Amino acid sequence: MTDLLTIGSYTFTSRLLLGTGKFSDLDIQQQAVDASETEVLTFAVRRLNLDNPDNPNFLERLDLRKYTLLPNTAGAQTAEEAVRIARLAKASGLCDMIKVEVIGDMRTLLPDPIGTLKATEMLVKEGFTVLTYTSDDPLLARRLVEAGAAAVMPAASPIGSGLGLLNPHYLTFILEECAGKVPVIVDAGIGSPADAAEAMELGADAVLLNTAVAGAQNPILMAEAMKLGVLAGRKGYLAGRIAKKRYANASSPMEMLIE
Amino acid sequence: MTLLINGKPCELEARTLADVVAHFNLNERIIVIEHNLDIISRELYGETPVADGDKIEIVHFVGGG
């Protein structure tokens, strides 16, 4: 069965997008990327350290034919800063997708809703494929869709927290807002394969995570576990779960009992 | 001449951005350059003159989520 994820003009088989931050070892990182079977990798844009320009760089080791790059605007606190970073990323000639991330608070790393919407509008006008990191606000999700975002990416919980889905109920509202329009990618806060599966079972189109793999005791094994969690959740969603009942409902026949 | 590169004053002799790239040995690297807030495409490095006091950002992709 083909079950493709479409983001703008891109299509993917995998529904797991992987961040590339915080890995302690580039070889382990490559093996984790392989184990995840991801097709989309996120990156940040930063100044090159000119005192040590030859520091090993993960992107420069990657087989770029195998992956779609999703640079982020992390570090931006205004729409204008996000646009500047996005233009720099696009000028690499490697990608036209951008993950808009406009942070409004440094302790929680929650997005600034006004700056997030403004940056999305500006970058859509410039022709970017815009994937927007947002909060669990269904109305902001609606405005992002109206602004032309190619995907809406609500946080499950604060970035890097591993707290999982704090507001699954509002996530279902966001899923309803975006249904038939753009994919919803749960981004940030996923801690375990169960969290990833939960998001997918609710109907999320994909999951983006980083710390849960990079920070695991065995990042390679966790990358595979996340792949399977996403897949299990997706298949569970497509299969359609049973309704919850208050009392038991026997699986074995209650007739023809042996007396 | 003094160029302000990535926020730091750098003393070097350069006529164009291509000289700056060669100075830091970045010809083979995946980088993007912003020159006085304008992004310059790689093909134009050789024809983009630099002058004392110019602000240059040399950026690349690093791990991030």
Contacts between the chains, C-beta under 8 A, distances in Angstrom:
chain1	res1	chain2	res2	distance
A	19	B	63	7.7
A	19	B	64	6.5
A	19	B	65	3.0
A	20	B	63	4.1
A	20	B	64	6.4
A	20	B	65	7.5
A	21	B	62	7.9
A	21	B	63	4.3
A	21	B	64	4.6
A	21	B	65	4.8
A	22	B	63	6.8
A	22	B	65	7.7
A	23	B	63	6.3
A	29	B	63	7.8
A	42	B	64	6.1
A	42	B	65	5.7
A	43	B	61	4.2
A	43	B	62	6.7
A	43	B	63	6.9
A	43	B	64	5.4
A	44	B	61	7.2
A	44	B	62	5.2
A	44	B	63	7.0
A	44	B	64	2.7
A	44	B	65	7.9
A	45	B	32	7.8
A	45	B	59	5.4
A	45	B	60	7.5
A	45	B	61	6.3
A	45	B	62	7.6
A	46	B	59	6.3
A	46	B	60	6.9
A	46	B	62	4.8
A	47	B	6	4.3
A	47	B	7	7.3
A	47	B	57	6.5
A	47	B	58	6.9
A	47	B	59	5.7
A	48	B	6	6.8
A	48	B	26	7.5
A	48	B	29	7.7
A	48	B	31	6.2
A	48	B	58	4.8
A	48	B	59	6.4
A	48	B	60	4.9
A	50	B	5	6.4
A	50	B	6	6.0
A	50	B	8	7.4
A	50	B	10	7.5
A	50	B	24	5.9
A	50	B	58	7.0
A	53	B	24	5.7
A	53	B	25	7.0
A	53	B	26	6.5
A	53	B	29	7.3
A	57	B	29	8.0
A	57	B	30	7.7
A	57	B	60	6.7
A	57	B	61	7.4
A	57	B	62	7.2
A	58	B	62	8.0
A	58	B	63	5.7
A	59	B	30	6.4
A	59	B	60	7.7
A	59	B	61	4.5
A	59	B	62	7.9
A	60	B	29	7.1
A	60	B	30	5.7
A	69	B	61	7.5
A	71	B	61	6.5
A	72	B	64	5.6
A	72	B	65	7.2
A	74	B	64	5.5
A	74	B	65	7.5
A	87	B	39	5.9
A	88	B	32	4.9
A	88	B	34	6.5
A	88	B	39	6.3
A	88	B	57	7.8
A	88	B	59	5.4
A	89	B	32	7.6
A	89	B	61	7.6
A	91	B	32	4.6
A	91	B	39	4.7
A	91	B	41	6.6
A	92	B	30	6.3
A	92	B	32	5.3
A	92	B	61	7.1
A	93	B	42	7.9
A	94	B	30	7.2
A	94	B	61	8.0
A	159	B	65	7.0
A	160	B	65	7.7
A	188	B	65	7.5
A	208	B	65	7.7
A	209	B	65	7.8
A	210	B	64	7.9
A	210	B	65	3.4
A	211	B	65	6.9
